[in-house]
Structures are given as C-alpha cells and as structure tokens.
Amino acid sequence: MTLLDSADTDLAPLEFAVTRNLAAKSAAQREEILANPGFGTSFTDHMVDICWSAGGGWHRPRVQPYGPIALDPAAAVLHYGQEIFEGIKAYRHADGSVHTFRPDQNGLRLQRSARRLALPELPVSYFVQSLRELVAVDGAWVPSGADQSLYLRPFMFAKEAFLGVRPAKKVAYYVIASPAGAYFTGGVKPVSIWLSEDYARAGKGGTGAAKTGGNYASSLLPQSEAYDSGCDQVVFLDQDGNVEELGGMNVIFVHKDGTIVTPQSDSILEGITRDSILQLARDRGHTVESRPVTLAEWRDGVASGDIVEVFACGTAAVVTPIGVLKGKDFLDEQPIGELALSLREELTDIQYGRRDDKHGWLVRLDA
Ligand SMILES: *Cc1c(COP(=O)(O)O)cnc(C)c1O
C-alpha cells in the first residue's frame, strides 16, 4: 500500500475532459518509434493539463492532443523562470500491466518544489491521477523491450502575463510523456566526472533542493566545460565546499567496511532513486550515512582504498558507476565494485515486476 499525503486522501478525483488526438500516430508509426525510442525526442499523442488561478484554485483538468502551448509573450515563466518539474517512469510488466514507482514521493517533491518557487501545491492525489489519465489514453506507448519505459514529465509554470515581480496568479500544470530506450546500450558503462571548481548549480538558501529549470540552466556551462575536458558529467560542490551532486543525479560512496555514505546538504535535490537504493542497501544490512562529504574525504578515501566504489543515481539512468573524477589539476581513477550494479539490478527487477515489491513501491497505472 502506498500512502498518499494524508491531507488530500479525501479529495474527490478530478473530472478530466478528454479530447482525442485525431492525428494520433498509427500503430505502425508508434511501433517504429518504440523499436528505438532514444531519450526525450519522441512524445506520445496526448498531454494532460490542469489550470490554476489565485481565485479559482485547480480547474479545467484536460487530456488533449499533444501540441504547442500558446503563451503570452509576457508570461512570467519566460522572464523570471518560475517553473518546476518532475521525472517518473511507467514500466510494462511481463503480463502487459503498466506500473509506476513511488509516485506519491514525486507528488510530495513537486509540492516541496512548488513551495520554494512560490507556485501552488498540486494535491498528491491529483498528481497521481494526472499520470493515470495520460496512461489511460497513451498506454500503448509504454514500451515492452528490456530496460525500456515511458518517461513521464509533469511540469508547472507561471503563465500569467505580467512583468512585475511577484508569484504569478495564473499557473499551468502539464504532463507529457516520452518513450525511453535502455539508457545504456551494450551494458552499463562507468562515466567520467568533471569537478566544477568555478561554478555552482545552486547556493545556500537557493533553489538547489527544488526540481526547477533554473538549476539546470546554471549547470549547462559547467556541463560544457566537462565535455571540453573529455568528461561525461559534472559534479558540483556546495557553498561549504562539500560534495553536492551531479547536474541531475545524486552521488553515493561505498566504503570498504560496507558503509554507504551519501552527501547531505541543503542544496541537494533529494532523489527518489537514491532514497530507494539506500533502503535496499539497508535491507541487505549495510549501514547508511547521510552527512556532509568533503572533496578531500572523497579523494583521500579513494587513494587509501577506504572508498571502494562511487556511483550516481537518478530516474533516467537508474545507477551509473563513476569511473573517473577529473579536476583542473588532477585525474583520479575510481575503484569499480559490484555493489552499484547489484543494487541497480535489484531496483529495476522491482520496477519491472521481476522481483517481490516488499516495500509497496509500485502503483499500477492502467487499472
Ligand atoms: C531529478 C533529479 C535527481 C534525481 O532524482 P530522482 O528522483 O532519483 O530521479 C537528482 N538531482 C537533480 C538535480 C535532479 O533534478
């Protein structure tokens, strides 16, 4: 059983008005896309949207054909970035049923992000319902290949046309969906990480713990620096110089004695993948610590052999071993162990229904 936020379990479900897409892809076109979906480039035939206004609250829930959104050029989001989003996947099980993973957690996180960005809090039950409504019309888009999924992208933004600076009084919430292929083709491959010494993605008291586009905007230049330095991803330090996270994934260290450590900082986005991986590790008897980790602790730990594995985790790639940490004047090869991949397998086995869901994390979407 997944417990929804107690405050909104009593809410009546919304009545969505459904407008079918008359130009929906044919089954053959869809199958062609699903055969090789990539990531984030193809979208399903429909989208969900719900309006919010300061006077009227949440209203006009709709499922409508996927397509461009008309915005006033003065819409606040275009100027001040008042925007938040989520990322969650729908998985097809062997019996054809469609499930998602801990959607209540994504719904609660969307509420936390909303509070920080002065946006309205969507009730968790509406959030989960919005995923169901989209899967009800676009369920055929949930692929069935190995490690494939339908990536769901809920997002919310300030659409009020107003150039004054204050929280918008008109907001839109949408959900779009994009079929996603296996993140790693030909086996999971360790990534190389560039240490961003000149740039931060977030600051103290800033928006680092909220899932908001601005954090990504500020990570793009350091990410280019990473590419220019021959690295795949960038890792940030927080304002105290402690290890924070990658641009979109959390970091986990495995110590020789089996202790698992993940950085704690106010500017870290709390990943649901990380939380789940840590729970699975606890179930296996590992001690789990969430505390500040200095860069020196990381580098010295690897040098002394006390740290035996470092990996990153997030919904898109699930778990990715880190193979190299590179800075302006150093390059540390990272030890590669077995735990990251074994936890990855356990987690994906649960998500795809191949293993007992002991924690009640799965929620069926197509029934
Ligand atoms: C979404 C996100 C993560 C990972 O969160 P999951 O819930 O595991 O997908 C990590 N860091 C940032 C900055 C993110 O936006």
The ligand as an ORCA input file, in Angstrom:
! r2SCAN-3c Opt
* xyz 0 1
  C      15.644     14.699    -10.571
  C      16.980     14.965    -10.021
  C      17.749     13.976     -9.369
  C      17.323     12.538     -9.266
  O      16.099     12.353     -8.652
  P      15.288     11.007     -8.877
  O      14.060     11.192     -8.090
  O      16.129      9.898     -8.379
  O      15.063     10.887    -10.354
  C      18.961     14.342     -8.827
  N      19.428     15.608     -8.934
  C      18.742     16.576     -9.569
  C      19.319     17.944     -9.645
  C      17.503     16.285    -10.134
  O      16.834     17.259    -10.768
*
